[in-house]
């Protein structure tokens, strides 16, 4: 994964991945609807979050490069 990837959290909020994600944990900033800035950073378990499509990849879900390591 990389900073800037979008994730859906278990409670339904969308979030942007930040630097500092390690192993099974994601460091994310939840997106606040109608507000130009994200909420403060949170940590979430990667296995219970859903990766979201990227507009830069024309709606495709980014490849999981960590699985290749």
N, C-alpha and C positions, 0 to 999 in steps of 0.2 A: 504494500500500500504506500501511498505517498500523501504528503500534505496537500490539501485541496480536494481530495476525493470526498464524495458525498455519501453519507450513511443514514439509514433510518434506524432510530433507536427503538428499543422494545416498547416504549410508551407512545410511539407514533411520531415523535418529533423528528425533523430532519436536522442533520448536523454536518459540519465540515471537519475533516480530519486535520489535526495540527501536527507539527513536529513533536516527537517524543513518544509516539506509539511504539510499544515493544511487545513482542510475543503475542500473547492472547489478550492484550489490553489495547484499547484505542483511546487516544487523547483527542477529544472532539470539542468543538464549540457549537452548541445548538443554535439553529437559525431562529431568529425572532421575527414572526410575520409582521410586516408593516413597519419594521424598524431597520435602519441601514447597518446596524452593527450586530454581531452575534452575541449570545450570552457568554458568560465566563466559561472557561474550559472545564470539562468534566472527563472522567475516566469511565469507560464502559467495556464490558466483556465482548470481545470480537465475535464470539460464537453465537451470541444472541442478537447481534445487529445484522441488518441487511444492507448490502452494498447497493447503491442506487446508480442509475445510468448517468453517463457524463454527456453534457451537451457538446463537448469538444470531440467526442467520439461518435457524434451523430446518433445519440440515444442508446449506444451500447454500454454494457457494464464493463468497467476497466478490468484488465487481466490481473489475476492475483499473482504477482511476481514472487511473493514469499513462498508459494507452493513449489516454485522452481528451484529454490535454494537447497 
